[in-house]
């Protein structure tokens, strides 16, 4: 079962790459088929196998030898690994479905934010509808925690954006409103704290190593994903560890 879930994760990850690259450009995620961005040659089925094709082709297009971004196999591998982690952590429960949906959202957002510094409204609308259905079937307790969570996520990020004069983008603000809807107030606040923590650590390391320039904007979407998934998977352990100091 772990192997099957991993394979499905690879396949979904391949689709998330396509969605993340095409949706911001207002292109269809179905047609045309995948092609090399340089020579525009359509890719054959053997070139579309997640991760394996990248390895077999040595990270280059078979037709023009243009290097292929490592982002493609990375997203595919991460999706497969995270799907398996969700299964091992939640088993066949509703939380497993929610975790996989969150993973899907963050994989697409990671691609869009890294490539375009953008979190598209179209992606957020689709996942808002999915999360509304999820919370209608399996509401939080109390049910209004979804409403207060969405308000808290939106309000906190909006306040920070106003005080910092644009340090938070509009996509980040709307994303936390969507997350608050599915996570509730406590978890969305924890996810924000962890996202800022991971983002600050990565930014500090980037500055020290010269990989990031001072005042140069970096994509915050991937760190929101890391923080939110950490909060969703391990919030009990994190809160227990924190409370142990008191």
N, C-alpha and C positions, 0 to 999 in steps of 0.2 A: 504493500500500500504506500509506503514511504517513497519507493521508486516511482510509482505511478503518479503520485502527487508532484514529485519533483519534475517529471517529464511534462505534466500539464503546466507547471510553473514556467518551465523554459518556453513552452509554446505561447503562453499568455504574455511572457516577457517580450517575446518577439513582436507580438501585436502592440504592446505598450510602446515599444520603440517607434513603430509606425505612427501610432496615434499622437505621441509626443512631438514628432517631427512635422506631421501634416496638419493637425488641428490648428495650431497658431497661424498657419499659412492659408487657412480656409480651403484646404484640399480634402478630398474624400479619403477615408481610411481603407476603402475597398478597391477603388480603381483610380489610376492604373496600378499594375503590379509593381513590386519593388524593382528598382534599377540603380545602377551606379550613378551617384550624383555628378560625376565628372564626364564619363563617356556616354551615359544614359542608356547603356545596354541593359536589356531586361535580364533579371537574374533567373537562372534555371532552378528547378527544384533542389538540385544537389547543392546550390549556393544559398539555400534558404533554411538549412538545418540549423537550429539554434546552437550556438557555441562551436559545434563541430565544424561547420562550414568556415568559420573564422580561423580555426586551427589548421584545417586542411589547406585553405587558401593562403596561409601564412600572413593573415592580416592585410591582404592586398586584393584588389579587384583582379579577376582572372583575365580580363580583357585589356585594361590599360595600366595595371599595376599601381593604381592610386591607393594609398594607404587607407584602410578602413578604421574608423574610430573605435577605440577600445570601449567606448560607451555602450555599443551594441551588445557584445557578449557579457559585459558587466551587468547590465540591466536584466538580461536573460538569466544569468546565474543567480543574481540577488533575488529575483522573483521566485525561482525554484527553491532556493534555500529558505526564504522567508515563508513560503507556503508550507514547506515541511516543518519549520519551527512552529507555525500556527497549529498544524495538525498534532504535533507532539505535545504542545502546551494545552490545547483546548479539546483535543479529540473531536468526535463528531457531535459538536454542540453548536448552538446558534452563535456563540462567541467565535467559533472557527470561521463561520461565514462572514461575520463582521470584520474579523482580522484580515481575511483574504481581500475583502472589499477595500479596507484601508490600505493594504499593501498595493493593490491595483492603482488606487488614486495616487499614492505617493510615487510609484514607479513612473507614471505618466508625467506627473508634476516635476519630478527630478529631471526628466529629459527636456521638458519645455523650459524650465528655469535655467538649466545649464546652457542650453543652446540659444535661447532667446531672451533670457531674464524676464520671463513672463509666465503667469499662471492664468490660462485662458478661462473666461467666463463660461464657455461652452462645457468645459470639463467639469467645472464646479456645479453647473446646473444639472448635468446628468447624475452626478454623485449625490447631489442634494435630493433628487427624486428617489434614488435608491435608498438613501438613509431614512427618508420619510416613510417609505414602505417598511423598512426594517423596524423602525421604532413604532409603527402602527401595529405590527405583528408582535413585537417583543418590546413593549415600552419600558423605559427606565422607571425606577421607583424612588420618589414619586414621579408620575408621568410628566409633570411640568418641569422636571429637571432638564429635559431637552430644550425647553424654551429659555430657561434661565442660563443654560450652558451656551446656547447660541448667542444670547445677549451679552454674556460675560466675555466670550471669545471675541466678538465683534467690537464691543465697547472698549476692552482693554487695548486691543491693537490700534483702534482709532485714536484713543487718548495718547498712546505712545507716538503715533504718526504725527499728531498735532503738536505735541510738546517738542518732539525732535525735528519737526519741520521736514518730514518726508523720509525718515530713516526706515519706516515700514511702508512697503508698497501696497497699493490697493488690492492686489491679488492675495497678499498675505492676510490682510484684514478680512476679506471675504472667506478665505480658506478657514480661518479659525472660527468663523460663524458656522460654517458647515460642520467642522469638527465638534463644536460645542453641541450641535444638534444630536449627534450620535453618542458622544462621550459623556455629556452632562457637565455640570459646573466644576466639580472637584478635579476630574480627570483632564478637562481642557486647560485648567490653570496649571496643573502639574506638567502637562505636555508642553505648554509655553515655557515654563521654567527650564525644563530639560532641553528644549530646542535652543533657547538663549545660551544655556551652559555649553552645549556641544558646539554651537556656532562661535561662541567666544573663544573656546579652546582651539578650534580649527583656525580661526582668524589670527589668534596669537601665534600659533605655530607657523602659519603662513607668512606673517610679518617677520618673524625671527629667521626663517629660512630664505626669505626673499621671493617666495612664490606669490605673495600678495603684496601689492603696493598700498601705502598709506592712503586712506580716503577712497580707495578703489572699491566699488560695490561688489559684493559676492552674493551668489544665489542663496537665499535663505530657505527656499522650499525643501531641499534635501535635509536640512537640519530640523525642520518642522516634522518631516517624516520620521527621522531617527528618534526625536523626542516623543512624538506621539505613540509610535510603536513600542518604545521602551515603557511609556506610561501605561499603555493598554495591556502589555504582556506582564509587567512586573510591578504594578502599582502597589500591590499588597506588600511585597518585599521592600520596596523603596520607602513606603510610609512606616513600616515596622522598623527599618534601619534608622530613619530620621527620628522617630519617637523614642528610640533607645537612648538618645542623648539627654532625655529629660527625666 
